Amino acid sequence: MTDTTNMTSVTESPVKPAQRPALPAPARFRFWAWLWSDKRALISLAYLAILVLAAVFAPVLAPYPPNQQNLMDLLMPPSAQHWLGTDDLGRDTLSRLMYGSYNALYAASLAVGIGIVIGVPLGVFIGFVGGWIDEVGSRIIDGVLAFPPIVLAVAVTGALGIGLTNAMIAVGFAFAPVLARTMRAQTLVVKNALYVEAATGFGASRLHLILRHILPNAIQPVIVEVTLMLAVALLAEAGLSFLSLGVQPPESSWGGMLARAYHYVEVAPEQMYAPGFAIMLTALAFNTLGESIRVLLDPTIKRG
Amino acid sequence: MMYGVPGMVARRLMQLLPVMIVATFVVFSLVYLMPGDPALMIAGDYATPERIAEIRQIYGFDRPMLVQYFAWLANVLRGDLGRSLFSNEAVLTLILARLPHTILLVLYSLLLGAMIGVPLGILAATRQGTRLDKFITSVASLGVAIPSFWLGIILVTLFSLGYRWFPATGAVSMFENPFEAVYYATLPAVALATSVVAVLARQVRSALLEVLGSQYIRTLRAKGLSSRAILWKHGLRNVSATMLTIAGLQINRLFSSAVIIEAVFAVPGVGNLISYSALNKDFPVVQGVALVLVLVVIFTNLLVDVLNATFDPRVAAST
């Protein structure tokens, strides 16, 4: 999933200067100006903000407690009392969807967070030090990259024990080499830049070089990658919970809701739509935001 | 130093050795993630003390980790991946019986994905900026975001329970009846192929746009070559390596998605085997499937490299 919104017009001369908004404006204003100029990013961010609010304030906002069963109203279609209907235990689908969004966002952040914490320092370190450490580090990265992430997550839960946190730690472990590889490549480019040489000449320490010069200048592609990864992690959580290897019942998750809905699909087919759309829209929002940030950070892409 | 494709294969194999050591070490060290005494965990709840002692001896938990790793690796190289805690069958036998189902699914969806995704990408690139291009790009964004197992459920509801065109679940061995096998694999393969279509369409589009915007294409245009000739003779040839590489990378993702899709369609493949075994704490089977799948992915990537080198002599020379 790279270079997809490469909207650069092919007939244009590459020497034409990229059109950036006036730079001297304070960062805060530039952010809002960017958001206003990129409607897709605006919509995605608004959607995600609503989702976060729904997740955090689910105890206040949800019309019913997520595990409240009502055995008189099983598998009901949408109605005034239950906007999205009820599941096979008579639980309110909308309420479970809201509580499920908490687990989805928590799982995605956890996996990506672990990926960053392991991957970014590792990539900078091996890229900066170079030599045989880089050689060994790169082979380790290749070795872990070969694992299909879900297979690794299932294997780790098989060993560590079943549960959402264990599963997402494993997904994060599978993400780490992806970020490490990007960070390493970026570090290799940046560490030879003139300003790094200048800082070295002024006697800057290695730590100072890494934290003040290399990291800030090498991190940009990682920001894009991390945003896109949130979508992958979200889909992984949904899939693992669908297999009952992630979120454990009675706690609600979108993937777990789909698993139950699939069981009763012939009786209540409408139950499978809401969780599926929730997963798809959230993944779409992360992807769209990632692509927008890529366009924002890449000076060679003309923005319009 | 050897030249050409054979030399390249030899060099790549040498590079793959450390990668395989790391991958197998990760699979091996899963045993250390287990809470408590791993021998007790592996033996299961109903094991006799003799069995536990035997397992402790096989795995050699009292020896240093590296020694244990090489002992384990030696067993693996002999084809001994241990036994299932439940059926007591050899793990390798269990896996080999199920692997063809998964391989069929992955290859089928890769083929479907390439047959639809590549033409869509070409279409979008050659009609850049038009409504068709925007439509294809938007559909591709949806295709990446849609959970494949949800799509699978929708396909089952529509085409199995609704129209009854396809069987809802199950699979047929391709060695017994290849036609039935493909027929049974169609719905799950379509569900898996969606993301491949989306990724290939987007990547082919941007790669082709980049090639079509390059200097030598401009020269060809200037000398009066028709757009069609430029696209077929020069554009696509230079994009083919990108296509192959991206298709190869999809293999890894497809095995991931297959674990979940096999549960939706009750396909008796290795994906189903690993998730079922993880739920039932059948650790040797979990470990075995992870090992076999990671090796399959590594060798597929080698195959992609070899194909790339066969088509493009520059690749053979540079790696």
Boltz contact constraints between the chains, C-beta under 6 A:
constraints:
  - contact:
      token1: [A, 3]
      token2: [B, 206]
      max_distance: 6.0
  - contact:
      token1: [A, 4]
      token2: [B, 202]
      max_distance: 6.0
  - contact:
      token1: [A, 4]
      token2: [B, 206]
      max_distance: 6.0
  - contact:
      token1: [A, 6]
      token2: [B, 206]
      max_distance: 6.0
  - contact:
      token1: [A, 10]
      token2: [B, 209]
      max_distance: 6.0
  - contact:
      token1: [A, 10]
      token2: [B, 212]
      max_distance: 6.0
  - contact:
      token1: [A, 10]
      token2: [B, 213]
      max_distance: 6.0
  - contact:
      token1: [A, 139]
      token2: [B, 18]
      max_distance: 6.0
  - contact:
      token1: [A, 140]
      token2: [B, 22]
      max_distance: 6.0
  - contact:
      token1: [A, 142]
      token2: [B, 19]
      max_distance: 6.0
  - contact:
      token1: [A, 143]
      token2: [B, 19]
      max_distance: 6.0
  - contact:
      token1: [A, 143]
      token2: [B, 22]
      max_distance: 6.0
  - contact:
      token1: [A, 143]
      token2: [B, 23]
      max_distance: 6.0
  - contact:
      token1: [A, 146]
      token2: [B, 23]
      max_distance: 6.0
  - contact:
      token1: [A, 146]
      token2: [B, 294]
      max_distance: 6.0
  - contact:
      token1: [A, 146]
      token2: [B, 297]
      max_distance: 6.0
  - contact:
      token1: [A, 146]
      token2: [B, 298]
      max_distance: 6.0
  - contact:
      token1: [A, 147]
      token2: [B, 294]
      max_distance: 6.0
  - contact:
      token1: [A, 148]
      token2: [B, 252]
      max_distance: 6.0
  - contact:
      token1: [A, 148]
      token2: [B, 255]
      max_distance: 6.0
  - contact:
      token1: [A, 148]
      token2: [B, 256]
      max_distance: 6.0
  - contact:
      token1: [A, 149]
      token2: [B, 256]
      max_distance: 6.0
  - contact:
      token1: [A, 150]
      token2: [B, 256]
      max_distance: 6.0
  - contact:
      token1: [A, 150]
      token2: [B, 259]
      max_distance: 6.0
  - contact:
      token1: [A, 151]
      token2: [B, 290]
      max_distance: 6.0
  - contact:
      token1: [A, 151]
      token2: [B, 293]
      max_distance: 6.0
  - contact:
      token1: [A, 154]
      token2: [B, 274]
      max_distance: 6.0
  - contact:
      token1: [A, 154]
      token2: [B, 275]
      max_distance: 6.0
  - contact:
      token1: [A, 154]
      token2: [B, 278]
      max_distance: 6.0
  - contact:
      token1: [A, 155]
      token2: [B, 30]
      max_distance: 6.0
  - contact:
      token1: [A, 155]
      token2: [B, 286]
      max_distance: 6.0
  - contact:
      token1: [A, 155]
      token2: [B, 290]
      max_distance: 6.0
  - contact:
      token1: [A, 157]
      token2: [B, 278]
      max_distance: 6.0
  - contact:
      token1: [A, 158]
      token2: [B, 278]
      max_distance: 6.0
  - contact:
      token1: [A, 158]
      token2: [B, 286]
      max_distance: 6.0
  - contact:
      token1: [A, 159]
      token2: [B, 30]
      max_distance: 6.0
  - contact:
      token1: [A, 159]
      token2: [B, 33]
      max_distance: 6.0
  - contact:
      token1: [A, 159]
      token2: [B, 34]
      max_distance: 6.0
  - contact:
      token1: [A, 160]
      token2: [B, 33]
      max_distance: 6.0
  - contact:
      token1: [A, 235]
      token2: [B, 147]
      max_distance: 6.0
  - contact:
      token1: [A, 238]
      token2: [B, 147]
      max_distance: 6.0
  - contact:
      token1: [A, 239]
      token2: [B, 260]
      max_distance: 6.0
  - contact:
      token1: [A, 242]
      token2: [B, 149]
      max_distance: 6.0
  - contact:
      token1: [A, 243]
      token2: [B, 263]
      max_distance: 6.0
  - contact:
      token1: [A, 243]
      token2: [B, 275]
      max_distance: 6.0
  - contact:
      token1: [A, 262]
      token2: [B, 153]
      max_distance: 6.0
  - contact:
      token1: [A, 265]
      token2: [B, 157]
      max_distance: 6.0
  - contact:
      token1: [A, 269]
      token2: [B, 157]
      max_distance: 6.0
  - contact:
      token1: [A, 272]
      token2: [B, 153]
      max_distance: 6.0
  - contact:
      token1: [A, 276]
      token2: [B, 150]
      max_distance: 6.0
  - contact:
      token1: [A, 279]
      token2: [B, 147]
      max_distance: 6.0
  - contact:
      token1: [A, 280]
      token2: [B, 145]
      max_distance: 6.0
  - contact:
      token1: [A, 280]
      token2: [B, 146]
      max_distance: 6.0
  - contact:
      token1: [A, 283]
      token2: [B, 145]
      max_distance: 6.0
  - contact:
      token1: [A, 284]
      token2: [B, 145]
      max_distance: 6.0
  - contact:
      token1: [A, 287]
      token2: [B, 145]
      max_distance: 6.0
